[in-house]
Amino acid sequence: MIFKHYFFFRFELTIVTATMVQKYQSPVRVYKHPFELIMAAYERRFPTCPLIPMFVASDTVNEYKSEDEAIHVIERRCKLDIDAPRLLKKIAGVDYVYFVQKNSLNRRERTLHIEAYNETFSNRVIINEHCCYTVHPDNEDWTCFEQSASLDIKSFFGFESTVEKIAMKQYTSNIKKGKEIIEYYLKQLEEEGITFVPRWTPPVACKSESSTTHTRRPVSPAINIPDSATKEGLNNKEILNTSSSPSEPTAGTPDDKLDADYIKRYLGDLTPMQESCLIRLRQWLQETHKGKIPKDEHILRFLRARDFNIDKAREILCQSLTWRKQHQVDYILDTWNPPQVLQDYYAGGWHHHDKDGRPLYVLRLGQMDTKGLVRALGEEALLRYVLSINEEGLRRCEENTKVFGRPISSWTCLVDLEGLNMRHLWRPGVKALLRIIEVVEANYPETLGRLLILRAPRVFPVLWTLVSPFIDDNTRKKFLIYAGNDYQGPGGLLDYIDKEIIPDFLGGECMCEVPEGGLVPKSLYRTAEELENEDIKLWTETIYQSASVFKGAPHEVLIQIVDASSVITWDFDVCKGDIVFNIFHSKRAPQPPKKDSLGAHSITSPGGNNVQLIDKVWQLGRDYSMVESPLICKEGESVQGSHVTRWPGFYILQWKFHSMPACATTNLPRVDDVLASLQVSSHKCKVMYYTEVIGSEDFRGSMTSLESSHSGFSQLSAATTSSSQSHSSSMISR
């Protein structure tokens, strides 16, 4: 356990801010030694440890041993001489800081749980820590260690911001010492000839347990230590283990917990706080996200993009996951074939790797007819092609990580601007480029390791002025721009790419298979109407269905449930208008669905349909019942949710036109209502939806609360409301 040298961290870090609760969660650290030998090394750290000079002394204030010696609980009062400015000590009125540490060793279960809290300044700062040593789940001769801490900062004499810097610096430099200290005492044991400690075995005749307790001074009782990943509302007693009730080891498998060696091998060198952010965000996703959990390296990209601010990273990651699900981006490489026009005239492709092992993408932008591609394909096809390139880049990063034996999470892009002219500044083409940049920046952060721009012509500054405001500051720092043949000199291409793989069109000897581009024949151009229909087709080529909702004509979907306690899940976008979402249950099947005639409303709806299931003679409460409270969804919102069924039968999901209520103080209609009634289109809504039924044992979301989160498409807010009486959970994002 790293408890002793954490004392300074606890004292200092708790002064960070007067309004925040800071949390830390370590990865799983593995000792390739048996649990009993690790315990022998650990006990040598008391009463003082020479590797932690600030650890002055520790006194045993309470101790318990079971008669069979399987259980050993010891409570110590630890004294530290903190390394803080003398003025700060004088103002605080203390020379030493005291902490209470409680160790609960269970030799039968082979676990050690350690709880610690501060005694000094406890009215200003609440510091809790929980550490545990357990047996590795896959190798009983190895030992796992985990640690979590929470800091509730009230105030500290107005020196909060000053001490914050000292705290973080001291913490990051000391947090990894715990493993070094254990290894130091392991080596000491080895020098003494102790390389094996036998496991505990029960005595032949075990009498009833009795305790031997002695107290040197009264201390406040030990308190439960909340884990850093604890959710609001979760009782701490459900998390912690006590000596009287030993629980299962908390060390997990690689599927649910991150190993420190795995992080270093596949994710790189992270600071302790960065490791903690990754683990906490990953745990949050496992507990709340219903869809596919992104890979660790992808989560890490979003954290890096927001400087490891968990709240900000979570917002953009949630938005991106919703976007990926809606447009089936995870399957784009397997299900979408680029049109032949793109294969022939898009002058870009993958080409080996750079000196750092990053995949190298070559784009001959100057040779590409952007206007012709947009006129022949449309904006959506170009965007989808760029998305497939990024997905391929993620796959190549994984492969190169395995090949080179080190983490590779980004790629290098080489852009040749030879041939760039005013034709490339065609307004619709620039508009398409800006949209592509916006989508890529939002959903593939920190994937560009380096951008080499070669042979930039005079017109380039004009293009750069247009696109640079849409590029993140951190991304712009990765740009290297060379005019003319400057890339051939010192500091040029050879600094980043091996000579053997420099493309032939840049003076190298390697044949590059990237298409040369050229002008797209005008015979391949399509009309604006054709491109619009193609764009609609691309957007609807997913598992989602499109439906129209009219005033007086809701759209309804029938789901038959055979087994109770199944889970109905839904995911829909309100593309136009405001709707009310309802869920009904009926014991009998409705009549075959009848499609509403769109002609009756004098409206055509490409890609949309309207199905009504509930017969007009049915009465609510007699023929069918409402199982969820109505949910009003505004135009532009995206809704994800679920409902746990209580009975078998027929469930009807309904999207109904939402009419604005008339003014409560008068019977006269409002001006807005009158104007809206004059427009037929105002009586039409459109939704794109997807539903699925899964077994409750396979469901990973919340089954007991209705949660709504409202946000803009560009940012996801954290506003959340809940209802304990509902059996569904929904996520709404505007």
Phi, psi and omega in degrees: 000149186259022192300315190296308183284356174279346182304317180296318177303317183295317182295316184285312188293334181291352181263009187300308183207153184272001187232004185238151170253115181265145182228153177221139175225123181276158168287176176279120178257135188248128170258128181273054178219153179296154182304316184296323179290322177297321179294323178296321177291319182298318183297338181286354180280354182244150006278343176225163181229119182296339180281351177235087186303329184286347180279099188280311184196165173213136180242136176282123183249346180200137182210141179222137175225132175285159184297326180273003177065017176283327182248130177222115179243128181224137180241128183238150172252115189255139184245130182233140172259092189290148178269080182232157178306141183300323180298320180294320177298319182294319180294320180288338178078027180223150172254332181230157177242138183245138175232152175252129181236130179240119179254128179241103182261128176240099183290332180293314180272351181059057178222149171228120177247133186237125177242139180216148176207158183276141174260323178282139179059028183293341177278346179254327185224132175249114184241124178231143178219142177225123177235155177210141171250130179219168178282139179300134185294338183252350181212108185290351177263007176245159182234137179254149177228136175223153180213140174223152181213148175227142184230115178254104187267121178267297179192162176207070170060022178081005182257023186301307185292327180294316184284339182303314181297318179296319183297310184295320179296314181293321182295310183294332180278337185257341191295331180274358181289340183304314180293323179296322181293315178300316181295328177298315181284332174297318178294323178296318177297319180297320178296333178272002179086012180259105179239000181212135175235122184295152177288158177291137174231142182293143178296160183300314178239099184269119178277173178295147184291141173223163184237151174239111187239134173224143183235128180268327176205150181290140177226160176292147183295149178295147182245161178291139183257115181287136176290150183294339180264011183296134177275157175299136177091354181271129182289130180301331182295339179280349185258316189274157176253143178241163182295329182281343181221076181298138182245183181291152177301144181269351178290131186252185178271167179301341181289330183239354178220155183260131177270142182299321179293323177296317180300314182294321184286317188252342183243343177102180180281113178246148174289161178306320181291325177292320175300316181298317179299316180298314182295317182293318179292322178295317178298319180299318180295318180298328184271337187239331186278131184271339184266202182292129180280126180294159180290158185301319182294330179285320175300319181297326178299317180292325176295316179296324181295337179242030176052038176061029169275109188300316183298315180292320179295321180296322180299307184288331178290318178298318178297319180292320179296321176296316178299316180296320181290317182298322185252012174052043183294331180298339184249009188296325181289334183266336189247346185243128177253121180300142176302155182299328179301318179294318181296330183271325192240355176274110189273066178208153179181166180279143186213091176056221183209165180272187184292339179270001181089002179287141172302143183248123176250129181252129179232116178266072186298324181295337180264003186259135179270085183296322179296315180296321179294318179294319180290330183271332188243326187093165185292322185292321179295320177296316180298315181297324179294318178296323177297319179295326176296317179293321177296321176295324177298319177298319180295319180292327176298317178299316181296315181292330175299319178288320184291315186268351176072022177212157183295129175229112187241004182216169179234166178254138180243127178251118183247118178262119184261010177302121181101357179294132180213188184296340178298328180287349180264015175304128192304310178300328178292318178295321178300316178297320179297317181295321178293320178298316179299318182297316181293317181293318179299323184283331189243351178227056182292150174057031175260343179267109180280323181201141176238116180257113180256115186249150174054049180289123180275183183293333182282349184300318180304329179293314179296320180296322178298326182285320189263335186300326179297340182268000183255134181300147182301317180296326178290320181298331180292343182268003182274133172237119187246128180238129176265147177057229180258021181300334182294345181273349183268191179301140182076010183265215188298324183295341177287342186238338183230135177298144183303325185294340183244011175294127184302151182297326182287354175252014178095004179273183182255359184267126177288126182257127184271011178291132179304147183280352178082232183101174183285134175283126180303137181295341178295342179269354179294150177234159182288165179299323180293320178295318180294322180295317178296324178292321178297319178298320180297318180296319182290331184261002177280058180223187177284358183274147176248154181251140181217149176255142180236128182242163176294116183089358181222083179289163173256133186228144180236132182262132177231120179266129181247124179266314181258127175297160181069020169284168182238120174268123178246151179217157179208115181215155176247136173268098186283329182209138177076180177249140182229164173245126182259126181232155173231125181240159176231139177221144179280338180245152183284139175289169178294159178310138185299143176246129180277131180288137178286115179295335180295333179297336179258005181056037182228138172256144185223089178295130177079004181240161177212167181220118182237130178243130185248322184284118181292146183295340181274349178293145178244133178294128182100338177251305182269334179204161183227154178270126184255352176221150175293144180301144180240116180276126182238129183271161178302133180093354181277150174243130188236128173234138180192185183204158177221128177272117184286141179262333183226153170289171180131209185243125179251138182240120173267127187234132171250116188240143178301134181258115178266134178292132180293146177290161181300132186289339187266358181208153177274352180283141178290153178283158179301318180298322180294320180296315180297320181293325182290341179280349182249117181298323184296337181288348179265014181236135173238162179223135178229150170243127190222161175214134178231155180205146176247127180228159178288149183298331181289341180262357185276135185247001181263185179284135180253000190237359184217149175261115183242136178230132178233117182263138181202171171268163180298330183274343179205142183255120182275174184252013180295125186223136173235154182220156176223118184285350183268353184265153177249028177229162173227134183226148175238122181245126178229123178277000000 
